[in-house]
Amino acid sequence: MNTAHSVWDRVAAVSPHPPAWVVQVAAVCAIVVVLEPHLWRIARNVVTIAHEGAHLIVAALVGRRLNGLRLHSDTSGVAISSGKPTGPGVIVMTFAGYVGPSILGIGAALLLGAQRAVSVLWIGLVVVAVMMALIRNLYGMFSLAVVGAVLFVLVWWGTQDQQVAAAYFLTLFLLFAGPRPVVELQRQRMRRGGAADSDADQLARLSPVPAIVWVVLFMLVNLSVLAVGGWWILRPVGS
């Protein structure tokens, strides 16, 4: 019982708003990771985890059965679920992937605003743990284990300042990272024979809406969320 209370105290801990310079450094670091090709190649694995996690979350919400998950070394992935092959539920589930990191980012921004920075890390750890139960390949298991280990070290042994800084960085990274995979998707689609099974092309087959319109919708959602979430987080810095 005392252990359960101790864990809950950690999860629900109220964290102070960080100094402006911490938020600014976190924002700069997040932008650098998204824009620098070598760093992005590594960090994109986190975006893929968020992308496939969003597919799985929505699949569960619309009543589909979750069958598995694969994450690949080329930063692609696939969330496997079973159920009705067409209909609004499948469309929403398929749409969720490319907007998932951004939506998770703005959810985390809301928690930061409520001074629940540590909760951001705990939620991430729980999501990774659930995904570990569904993973079906070795690289995916390794990828999730690394991310989960980093999060666990932070929530269990990190200082409050380290936890707050990490939560701000993770949130800003998800927000800034959201649009880039959409750009990469469209570039791949423009190559001859590329991305025929992409989420946008699957949505085009599931609906009368062309794939390029879905790509535009992905980008509009992600840019809108970035603008709103970034303003929420960075506004106190300029006040």
PyRosetta script that sets phi, psi and omega in degrees:
from pyrosetta import init, pose_from_sequence

init()
pose = pose_from_sequence("MNTAHSVWDRVAAVSPHPPAWVVQVAAVCAIVVVLEPHLWRIARNVVTIAHEGAHLIVAALVGRRLNGLRLHSDTSGVAISSGKPTGPGVIVMTFAGYVGPSILGIGAALLLGAQRAVSVLWIGLVVVAVMMALIRNLYGMFSLAVVGAVLFVLVWWGTQDQQVAAAYFLTLFLLFAGPRPVVELQRQRMRRGGAADSDADQLARLSPVPAIVWVVLFMLVNLSVLAVGGWWILRPVGS")
pose.set_psi(1, -44.5)
pose.set_omega(1, 178.7)
pose.set_phi(2, -63.2)
pose.set_psi(2, -36.9)
pose.set_omega(2, 177.7)
pose.set_phi(3, -63.8)
pose.set_psi(3, -42.1)
pose.set_omega(3, 178.9)
pose.set_phi(4, -62.4)
pose.set_psi(4, -42.1)
pose.set_omega(4, 178.4)
pose.set_phi(5, -64.6)
pose.set_psi(5, -39.0)
pose.set_omega(5, 179.8)
pose.set_phi(6, -62.9)
pose.set_psi(6, -44.0)
pose.set_omega(6, 178.5)
pose.set_phi(7, -64.1)
pose.set_psi(7, -44.5)
pose.set_omega(7, -179.3)
pose.set_phi(8, -63.3)
pose.set_psi(8, -38.4)
pose.set_omega(8, 177.5)
pose.set_phi(9, -60.2)
pose.set_psi(9, -37.6)
pose.set_omega(9, 177.9)
pose.set_phi(10, -68.3)
pose.set_psi(10, -44.0)
pose.set_omega(10, -177.8)
pose.set_phi(11, -63.7)
pose.set_psi(11, -44.0)
pose.set_omega(11, -173.4)
pose.set_phi(12, -92.3)
pose.set_psi(12, 8.1)
pose.set_omega(12, -176.1)
pose.set_phi(13, -59.4)
pose.set_psi(13, 136.8)
pose.set_omega(13, 175.7)
pose.set_phi(14, -86.4)
pose.set_psi(14, 127.2)
pose.set_omega(14, -178.6)
pose.set_phi(15, -109.1)
pose.set_psi(15, 143.2)
pose.set_omega(15, 179.0)
pose.set_phi(16, -70.7)
pose.set_psi(16, 154.5)
pose.set_omega(16, 172.4)
pose.set_phi(17, -65.3)
pose.set_psi(17, 133.7)
pose.set_omega(17, -177.1)
pose.set_phi(18, -74.7)
pose.set_psi(18, 162.4)
pose.set_omega(18, 173.2)
pose.set_phi(19, -59.7)
pose.set_psi(19, 154.9)
pose.set_omega(19, -177.8)
pose.set_phi(20, -56.5)
pose.set_psi(20, -37.2)
pose.set_omega(20, -175.3)
pose.set_phi(21, -67.2)
pose.set_psi(21, -29.8)
pose.set_omega(21, 178.3)
pose.set_phi(22, -65.9)
pose.set_psi(22, -43.4)
pose.set_omega(22, 178.8)
pose.set_phi(23, -64.7)
pose.set_psi(23, -42.2)
pose.set_omega(23, -179.5)
pose.set_phi(24, -63.9)
pose.set_psi(24, -44.0)
pose.set_omega(24, 178.5)
pose.set_phi(25, -64.3)
pose.set_psi(25, -41.5)
pose.set_omega(25, 178.4)
pose.set_phi(26, -60.5)
pose.set_psi(26, -41.0)
pose.set_omega(26, 179.5)
pose.set_phi(27, -65.6)
pose.set_psi(27, -44.4)
pose.set_omega(27, 179.5)
pose.set_phi(28, -63.5)
pose.set_psi(28, -44.0)
pose.set_omega(28, 179.5)
pose.set_phi(29, -62.2)
pose.set_psi(29, -41.2)
pose.set_omega(29, 179.3)
pose.set_phi(30, -63.0)
pose.set_psi(30, -42.9)
pose.set_omega(30, 179.5)
pose.set_phi(31, -64.3)
pose.set_psi(31, -43.1)
pose.set_omega(31, 180.0)
pose.set_phi(32, -61.7)
pose.set_psi(32, -43.7)
pose.set_omega(32, -179.6)
pose.set_phi(33, -62.8)
pose.set_psi(33, -38.4)
pose.set_omega(33, -179.7)
pose.set_phi(34, -71.0)
pose.set_psi(34, -35.6)
pose.set_omega(34, -172.9)
pose.set_phi(35, -92.5)
pose.set_psi(35, -28.0)
pose.set_omega(35, -177.9)
pose.set_phi(36, -79.8)
pose.set_psi(36, 120.5)
pose.set_omega(36, -170.8)
pose.set_phi(37, -56.5)
pose.set_psi(37, -43.5)
pose.set_omega(37, -176.8)
pose.set_phi(38, -69.5)
pose.set_psi(38, -42.2)
pose.set_omega(38, 177.4)
pose.set_phi(39, -66.1)
pose.set_psi(39, -40.1)
pose.set_omega(39, -180.0)
pose.set_phi(40, -62.8)
pose.set_psi(40, -38.4)
pose.set_omega(40, -179.1)
pose.set_phi(41, -58.1)
pose.set_psi(41, -36.5)
pose.set_omega(41, 178.2)
pose.set_phi(42, -80.0)
pose.set_psi(42, -48.3)
pose.set_omega(42, -174.8)
pose.set_phi(43, -67.6)
pose.set_psi(43, -22.1)
pose.set_omega(43, -178.9)
pose.set_phi(44, -64.0)
pose.set_psi(44, -20.8)
pose.set_omega(44, 174.7)
pose.set_phi(45, -60.9)
pose.set_psi(45, -36.4)
pose.set_omega(45, 177.9)
pose.set_phi(46, -66.7)
pose.set_psi(46, -39.6)
pose.set_omega(46, 177.9)
pose.set_phi(47, -63.8)
pose.set_psi(47, -40.4)
pose.set_omega(47, 178.2)
pose.set_phi(48, -63.2)
pose.set_psi(48, -40.1)
pose.set_omega(48, 176.9)
pose.set_phi(49, -60.6)
pose.set_psi(49, -44.0)
pose.set_omega(49, 178.4)
pose.set_phi(50, -65.7)
pose.set_psi(50, -40.6)
pose.set_omega(50, 179.7)
pose.set_phi(51, -60.4)
pose.set_psi(51, -53.6)
pose.set_omega(51, -178.3)
pose.set_phi(52, -70.1)
pose.set_psi(52, -33.3)
pose.set_omega(52, 175.7)
pose.set_phi(53, -61.6)
pose.set_psi(53, -38.6)
pose.set_omega(53, 178.0)
pose.set_phi(54, -64.6)
pose.set_psi(54, -41.7)
pose.set_omega(54, 175.1)
pose.set_phi(55, -56.4)
pose.set_psi(55, -46.8)
pose.set_omega(55, -176.6)
pose.set_phi(56, -66.5)
pose.set_psi(56, -42.1)
pose.set_omega(56, -179.7)
pose.set_phi(57, -60.9)
pose.set_psi(57, -47.9)
pose.set_omega(57, -178.5)
pose.set_phi(58, -68.7)
pose.set_psi(58, -37.8)
pose.set_omega(58, 177.3)
pose.set_phi(59, -57.7)
pose.set_psi(59, -44.2)
pose.set_omega(59, 178.6)
pose.set_phi(60, -64.8)
pose.set_psi(60, -40.0)
pose.set_omega(60, -178.1)
pose.set_phi(61, -65.8)
pose.set_psi(61, -32.1)
pose.set_omega(61, -179.5)
pose.set_phi(62, -92.8)
pose.set_psi(62, 8.5)
pose.set_omega(62, 172.6)
pose.set_phi(63, 88.8)
pose.set_psi(63, 15.8)
pose.set_omega(63, 177.6)
pose.set_phi(64, -84.9)
pose.set_psi(64, 157.6)
pose.set_omega(64, 178.8)
pose.set_phi(65, -89.8)
pose.set_psi(65, 128.9)
pose.set_omega(65, -179.6)
pose.set_phi(66, -85.7)
pose.set_psi(66, 122.4)
pose.set_omega(66, -175.0)
pose.set_phi(67, -108.3)
pose.set_psi(67, -22.6)
pose.set_omega(67, -178.3)
pose.set_phi(68, 166.2)
pose.set_psi(68, 177.9)
pose.set_omega(68, -176.7)
pose.set_phi(69, -151.8)
pose.set_psi(69, 138.9)
pose.set_omega(69, 174.8)
pose.set_phi(70, -130.2)
pose.set_psi(70, 135.2)
pose.set_omega(70, 174.3)
pose.set_phi(71, -122.5)
pose.set_psi(71, 131.5)
pose.set_omega(71, -172.9)
pose.set_phi(72, -112.4)
pose.set_psi(72, 159.6)
pose.set_omega(72, -176.1)
pose.set_phi(73, -68.0)
pose.set_psi(73, -16.9)
pose.set_omega(73, 175.6)
pose.set_phi(74, -86.8)
pose.set_psi(74, 12.3)
pose.set_omega(74, 179.9)
pose.set_phi(75, 70.0)
pose.set_psi(75, 14.6)
pose.set_omega(75, 170.5)
pose.set_phi(76, -89.2)
pose.set_psi(76, 171.7)
pose.set_omega(76, 179.1)
pose.set_phi(77, -164.3)
pose.set_psi(77, 170.4)
pose.set_omega(77, 176.8)
pose.set_phi(78, -149.1)
pose.set_psi(78, 130.2)
pose.set_omega(78, 174.4)
pose.set_phi(79, -101.0)
pose.set_psi(79, 125.8)
pose.set_omega(79, -173.3)
pose.set_phi(80, -107.0)
pose.set_psi(80, 122.6)
pose.set_omega(80, 176.7)
pose.set_phi(81, -140.8)
pose.set_psi(81, 162.2)
pose.set_omega(81, 179.9)
pose.set_phi(82, -128.2)
pose.set_psi(82, 151.5)
pose.set_omega(82, -178.1)
pose.set_phi(83, 156.1)
pose.set_psi(83, -161.4)
pose.set_omega(83, 179.8)
pose.set_phi(84, -58.4)
pose.set_psi(84, 128.9)
pose.set_omega(84, -173.9)
pose.set_phi(85, -77.3)
pose.set_psi(85, -13.4)
pose.set_omega(85, -179.3)
pose.set_phi(86, -135.8)
pose.set_psi(86, 174.0)
pose.set_omega(86, 176.4)
pose.set_phi(87, 112.6)
pose.set_psi(87, 172.1)
pose.set_omega(87, -177.2)
pose.set_phi(88, -58.3)
pose.set_psi(88, -37.4)
pose.set_omega(88, -179.0)
pose.set_phi(89, -61.7)
pose.set_psi(89, -43.0)
pose.set_omega(89, 179.3)
pose.set_phi(90, -67.1)
pose.set_psi(90, -38.3)
pose.set_omega(90, 179.2)
pose.set_phi(91, -63.6)
pose.set_psi(91, -47.2)
pose.set_omega(91, 179.8)
pose.set_phi(92, -63.6)
pose.set_psi(92, -41.3)
pose.set_omega(92, 179.0)
pose.set_phi(93, -61.7)
pose.set_psi(93, -44.2)
pose.set_omega(93, -178.8)
pose.set_phi(94, -68.6)
pose.set_psi(94, -38.4)
pose.set_omega(94, 179.7)
pose.set_phi(95, -66.1)
pose.set_psi(95, -28.9)
pose.set_omega(95, -171.5)
pose.set_phi(96, -63.7)
pose.set_psi(96, -27.5)
pose.set_omega(96, -172.6)
pose.set_phi(97, -59.1)
pose.set_psi(97, -56.4)
pose.set_omega(97, -174.5)
pose.set_phi(98, -73.6)
pose.set_psi(98, -17.0)
pose.set_omega(98, 175.4)
pose.set_phi(99, -101.3)
pose.set_psi(99, -6.5)
pose.set_omega(99, -175.9)
pose.set_phi(100, -57.5)
pose.set_psi(100, -51.4)
pose.set_omega(100, 179.7)
pose.set_phi(101, -57.4)
pose.set_psi(101, -40.9)
pose.set_omega(101, -180.0)
pose.set_phi(102, -66.8)
pose.set_psi(102, -42.5)
pose.set_omega(102, 179.4)
pose.set_phi(103, -65.2)
pose.set_psi(103, -41.3)
pose.set_omega(103, 175.4)
pose.set_phi(104, -62.6)
pose.set_psi(104, -36.8)
pose.set_omega(104, 178.5)
pose.set_phi(105, -63.4)
pose.set_psi(105, -43.5)
pose.set_omega(105, -179.2)
pose.set_phi(106, -72.6)
pose.set_psi(106, -30.4)
pose.set_omega(106, 172.9)
pose.set_phi(107, -63.1)
pose.set_psi(107, -41.9)
pose.set_omega(107, 177.0)
pose.set_phi(108, -65.1)
pose.set_psi(108, -36.3)
pose.set_omega(108, 178.4)
pose.set_phi(109, -62.4)
pose.set_psi(109, -37.5)
pose.set_omega(109, 176.6)
pose.set_phi(110, -62.9)
pose.set_psi(110, -41.1)
pose.set_omega(110, 178.0)
pose.set_phi(111, -66.1)
pose.set_psi(111, -38.6)
pose.set_omega(111, 176.8)
pose.set_phi(112, -61.3)
pose.set_psi(112, -41.6)
pose.set_omega(112, 178.6)
pose.set_phi(113, -63.5)
pose.set_psi(113, -28.2)
pose.set_omega(113, 178.4)
pose.set_phi(114, -90.1)
pose.set_psi(114, 11.0)
pose.set_omega(114, -180.0)
pose.set_phi(115, 61.3)
pose.set_psi(115, 40.0)
pose.set_omega(115, 178.3)
pose.set_phi(116, -118.1)
pose.set_psi(116, 48.4)
pose.set_omega(116, -177.0)
pose.set_phi(117, -59.9)
pose.set_psi(117, -39.5)
pose.set_omega(117, -178.6)
pose.set_phi(118, -65.8)
pose.set_psi(118, -32.3)
pose.set_omega(118, 178.8)
pose.set_phi(119, -62.8)
pose.set_psi(119, -32.3)
pose.set_omega(119, 177.0)
pose.set_phi(120, -57.5)
pose.set_psi(120, -45.4)
pose.set_omega(120, -179.1)
pose.set_phi(121, -69.2)
pose.set_psi(121, -40.4)
pose.set_omega(121, 179.2)
pose.set_phi(122, -64.7)
pose.set_psi(122, -42.2)
pose.set_omega(122, 178.4)
pose.set_phi(123, -62.0)
pose.set_psi(123, -42.9)
pose.set_omega(123, 176.6)
pose.set_phi(124, -59.3)
pose.set_psi(124, -41.0)
pose.set_omega(124, 179.4)
pose.set_phi(125, -65.0)
pose.set_psi(125, -41.5)
pose.set_omega(125, 178.8)
pose.set_phi(126, -64.4)
pose.set_psi(126, -43.6)
pose.set_omega(126, 179.1)
pose.set_phi(127, -60.0)
pose.set_psi(127, -44.4)
pose.set_omega(127, 179.0)
pose.set_phi(128, -62.6)
pose.set_psi(128, -41.1)
pose.set_omega(128, 179.8)
pose.set_phi(129, -62.3)
pose.set_psi(129, -41.9)
pose.set_omega(129, 178.5)
pose.set_phi(130, -64.9)
pose.set_psi(130, -41.3)
pose.set_omega(130, 179.5)
pose.set_phi(131, -65.8)
pose.set_psi(131, -31.6)
pose.set_omega(131, 177.2)
pose.set_phi(132, -60.9)
pose.set_psi(132, -33.1)
pose.set_omega(132, 179.3)
pose.set_phi(133, -70.6)
pose.set_psi(133, -18.8)
pose.set_omega(133, -176.8)
pose.set_phi(134, -105.2)
pose.set_psi(134, -9.8)
pose.set_omega(134, -172.5)
pose.set_phi(135, -67.7)
pose.set_psi(135, 143.5)
pose.set_omega(135, -174.6)
pose.set_phi(136, -126.0)
pose.set_psi(136, 11.8)
pose.set_omega(136, 176.4)
pose.set_phi(137, -144.6)
pose.set_psi(137, 158.7)
pose.set_omega(137, -171.5)
pose.set_phi(138, -67.1)
pose.set_psi(138, -44.4)
pose.set_omega(138, -179.3)
pose.set_phi(139, -63.5)
pose.set_psi(139, -39.9)
pose.set_omega(139, 178.4)
pose.set_phi(140, -62.2)
pose.set_psi(140, -40.3)
pose.set_omega(140, 177.8)
pose.set_phi(141, -62.7)
pose.set_psi(141, -42.6)
pose.set_omega(141, 178.7)
pose.set_phi(142, -63.4)
pose.set_psi(142, -45.9)
pose.set_omega(142, -178.8)
pose.set_phi(143, -60.7)
pose.set_psi(143, -46.8)
pose.set_omega(143, 178.8)
pose.set_phi(144, -66.2)
pose.set_psi(144, -37.5)
pose.set_omega(144, -179.5)
pose.set_phi(145, -64.0)
pose.set_psi(145, -40.1)
pose.set_omega(145, 179.6)
pose.set_phi(146, -64.8)
pose.set_psi(146, -49.0)
pose.set_omega(146, 179.9)
pose.set_phi(147, -62.9)
pose.set_psi(147, -43.4)
pose.set_omega(147, 179.5)
pose.set_phi(148, -63.1)
pose.set_psi(148, -39.4)
pose.set_omega(148, 179.8)
pose.set_phi(149, -64.4)
pose.set_psi(149, -42.6)
pose.set_omega(149, 178.4)
pose.set_phi(150, -61.6)
pose.set_psi(150, -45.7)
pose.set_omega(150, 179.7)
pose.set_phi(151, -64.0)
pose.set_psi(151, -40.8)
pose.set_omega(151, -179.0)
pose.set_phi(152, -65.5)
pose.set_psi(152, -42.7)
pose.set_omega(152, 178.1)
pose.set_phi(153, -59.5)
pose.set_psi(153, -41.3)
pose.set_omega(153, -179.9)
pose.set_phi(154, -66.1)
pose.set_psi(154, -46.4)
pose.set_omega(154, -174.9)
pose.set_phi(155, -75.1)
pose.set_psi(155, -26.1)
pose.set_omega(155, -174.7)
pose.set_phi(156, -97.5)
pose.set_psi(156, -37.4)
pose.set_omega(156, -176.4)
pose.set_phi(157, -118.8)
pose.set_psi(157, -10.5)
pose.set_omega(157, -179.1)
pose.set_phi(158, -70.1)
pose.set_psi(158, 149.4)
pose.set_omega(158, 174.0)
pose.set_phi(159, -73.6)
pose.set_psi(159, 165.1)
pose.set_omega(159, 179.7)
pose.set_phi(160, -59.3)
pose.set_psi(160, -42.1)
pose.set_omega(160, -179.9)
pose.set_phi(161, -63.0)
pose.set_psi(161, -40.5)
pose.set_omega(161, 178.9)
pose.set_phi(162, -66.1)
pose.set_psi(162, -40.9)
pose.set_omega(162, 179.7)
pose.set_phi(163, -64.2)
pose.set_psi(163, -43.8)
pose.set_omega(163, -179.6)
pose.set_phi(164, -64.7)
pose.set_psi(164, -45.3)
pose.set_omega(164, 179.7)
pose.set_phi(165, -61.7)
pose.set_psi(165, -42.8)
pose.set_omega(165, 179.7)
pose.set_phi(166, -64.4)
pose.set_psi(166, -40.5)
pose.set_omega(166, 179.9)
pose.set_phi(167, -64.6)
pose.set_psi(167, -40.8)
pose.set_omega(167, 177.8)
pose.set_phi(168, -66.3)
pose.set_psi(168, -42.1)
pose.set_omega(168, 178.7)
pose.set_phi(169, -63.0)
pose.set_psi(169, -46.9)
pose.set_omega(169, -178.7)
pose.set_phi(170, -61.1)
pose.set_psi(170, -43.2)
pose.set_omega(170, -179.9)
pose.set_phi(171, -63.5)
pose.set_psi(171, -47.8)
pose.set_omega(171, -179.6)
pose.set_phi(172, -66.8)
pose.set_psi(172, -35.1)
pose.set_omega(172, 176.8)
pose.set_phi(173, -61.6)
pose.set_psi(173, -46.8)
pose.set_omega(173, 179.6)
pose.set_phi(174, -60.9)
pose.set_psi(174, -39.7)
pose.set_omega(174, -179.5)
pose.set_phi(175, -67.6)
pose.set_psi(175, -47.5)
pose.set_omega(175, -178.0)
pose.set_phi(176, -72.0)
pose.set_psi(176, -30.3)
pose.set_omega(176, -176.9)
pose.set_phi(177, -75.6)
pose.set_psi(177, -26.0)
pose.set_omega(177, -173.6)
pose.set_phi(178, -48.3)
pose.set_psi(178, -49.3)
pose.set_omega(178, -176.4)
pose.set_phi(179, -70.0)
pose.set_psi(179, -28.9)
pose.set_omega(179, -171.9)
pose.set_phi(180, -62.7)
pose.set_psi(180, -44.3)
pose.set_omega(180, 177.8)
pose.set_phi(181, -61.6)
pose.set_psi(181, -27.5)
pose.set_omega(181, 177.5)
pose.set_phi(182, -68.1)
pose.set_psi(182, -41.5)
pose.set_omega(182, 176.0)
pose.set_phi(183, -61.9)
pose.set_psi(183, -44.3)
pose.set_omega(183, 179.2)
pose.set_phi(184, -63.3)
pose.set_psi(184, -38.3)
pose.set_omega(184, 177.8)
pose.set_phi(185, -60.0)
pose.set_psi(185, -48.3)
pose.set_omega(185, -177.8)
pose.set_phi(186, -67.0)
pose.set_psi(186, -36.8)
pose.set_omega(186, 175.7)
pose.set_phi(187, -61.4)
pose.set_psi(187, -42.1)
pose.set_omega(187, 179.0)
pose.set_phi(188, -66.1)
pose.set_psi(188, -38.6)
pose.set_omega(188, 179.5)
pose.set_phi(189, -65.3)
pose.set_psi(189, -30.3)
pose.set_omega(189, -177.9)
pose.set_phi(190, -76.5)
pose.set_psi(190, -17.8)
pose.set_omega(190, 175.7)
pose.set_phi(191, -75.9)
pose.set_psi(191, 148.4)
pose.set_omega(191, -177.6)
pose.set_phi(192, -61.2)
pose.set_psi(192, 120.7)
pose.set_omega(192, 177.6)
pose.set_phi(193, 76.3)
pose.set_psi(193, 10.7)
pose.set_omega(193, -175.8)
pose.set_phi(194, -91.8)
pose.set_psi(194, 143.4)
pose.set_omega(194, 170.0)
pose.set_phi(195, 60.8)
pose.set_psi(195, 32.8)
pose.set_omega(195, 179.6)
pose.set_phi(196, -64.4)
pose.set_psi(196, -24.1)
pose.set_omega(196, 179.5)
pose.set_phi(197, -106.0)
pose.set_psi(197, 19.2)
pose.set_omega(197, 179.5)
pose.set_phi(198, -65.5)
pose.set_psi(198, 164.0)
pose.set_omega(198, 178.0)
pose.set_phi(199, -57.5)
pose.set_psi(199, -39.8)
pose.set_omega(199, -179.5)
pose.set_phi(200, -64.1)
pose.set_psi(200, -41.7)
pose.set_omega(200, -179.9)
pose.set_phi(201, -72.1)
pose.set_psi(201, -33.9)
pose.set_omega(201, 174.3)
pose.set_phi(202, -65.0)
pose.set_psi(202, -40.1)
pose.set_omega(202, 177.7)
pose.set_phi(203, -64.0)
pose.set_psi(203, -35.7)
pose.set_omega(203, 177.6)
pose.set_phi(204, -64.6)
pose.set_psi(204, -35.4)
pose.set_omega(204, 178.1)
pose.set_phi(205, -75.7)
pose.set_psi(205, -25.1)
pose.set_omega(205, -179.6)
pose.set_phi(206, -86.1)
pose.set_psi(206, -10.9)
pose.set_omega(206, -174.1)
pose.set_phi(207, -146.3)
pose.set_psi(207, 170.8)
pose.set_omega(207, 176.2)
pose.set_phi(208, -82.7)
pose.set_psi(208, 4.2)
pose.set_omega(208, -176.6)
pose.set_phi(209, -88.7)
pose.set_psi(209, 128.0)
pose.set_omega(209, -178.9)
pose.set_phi(210, -62.9)
pose.set_psi(210, 155.6)
pose.set_omega(210, -177.5)
pose.set_phi(211, -59.8)
pose.set_psi(211, -39.9)
pose.set_omega(211, -177.4)
pose.set_phi(212, -63.2)
pose.set_psi(212, -31.3)
pose.set_omega(212, 177.4)
pose.set_phi(213, -67.7)
pose.set_psi(213, -38.8)
pose.set_omega(213, 176.7)
pose.set_phi(214, -65.1)
pose.set_psi(214, -39.0)
pose.set_omega(214, 176.9)
pose.set_phi(215, -60.4)
pose.set_psi(215, -45.2)
pose.set_omega(215, 178.6)
pose.set_phi(216, -61.6)
pose.set_psi(216, -40.3)
pose.set_omega(216, 178.5)
pose.set_phi(217, -64.2)
pose.set_psi(217, -42.0)
pose.set_omega(217, 175.1)
pose.set_phi(218, -53.6)
pose.set_psi(218, -49.0)
pose.set_omega(218, -175.3)
pose.set_phi(219, -67.7)
pose.set_psi(219, -40.5)
pose.set_omega(219, 179.7)
pose.set_phi(220, -62.6)
pose.set_psi(220, -43.0)
pose.set_omega(220, 178.5)
pose.set_phi(221, -62.6)
pose.set_psi(221, -47.9)
pose.set_omega(221, -176.2)
pose.set_phi(222, -66.0)
pose.set_psi(222, -40.7)
pose.set_omega(222, 178.4)
pose.set_phi(223, -68.1)
pose.set_psi(223, -37.6)
pose.set_omega(223, 178.3)
pose.set_phi(224, -64.9)
pose.set_psi(224, -44.1)
pose.set_omega(224, 179.4)
pose.set_phi(225, -65.7)
pose.set_psi(225, -39.4)
pose.set_omega(225, 176.9)
pose.set_phi(226, -60.7)
pose.set_psi(226, -44.4)
pose.set_omega(226, -179.6)
pose.set_phi(227, -63.1)
pose.set_psi(227, -46.9)
pose.set_omega(227, -178.1)
pose.set_phi(228, -69.5)
pose.set_psi(228, -50.1)
pose.set_omega(228, -178.6)
pose.set_phi(229, -64.0)
pose.set_psi(229, -41.5)
pose.set_omega(229, 178.2)
pose.set_phi(230, -63.3)
pose.set_psi(230, -39.0)
pose.set_omega(230, 178.4)
pose.set_phi(231, -65.4)
pose.set_psi(231, -42.5)
pose.set_omega(231, 178.0)
pose.set_phi(232, -58.2)
pose.set_psi(232, -44.6)
pose.set_omega(232, -173.4)
pose.set_phi(233, -79.1)
pose.set_psi(233, -43.3)
pose.set_omega(233, -172.7)
pose.set_phi(234, -88.9)
pose.set_psi(234, -13.9)
pose.set_omega(234, -179.0)
pose.set_phi(235, -56.4)
pose.set_psi(235, -44.1)
pose.set_omega(235, -179.3)
pose.set_phi(236, -62.0)
pose.set_psi(236, -23.0)
pose.set_omega(236, -178.3)
pose.set_phi(237, -65.9)
pose.set_psi(237, -36.2)
pose.set_omega(237, -176.9)
pose.set_phi(238, -91.9)
pose.set_psi(238, -1.1)
pose.set_omega(238, -176.7)
pose.set_phi(239, -89.9)
pose.dump_pdb("model.pdb")
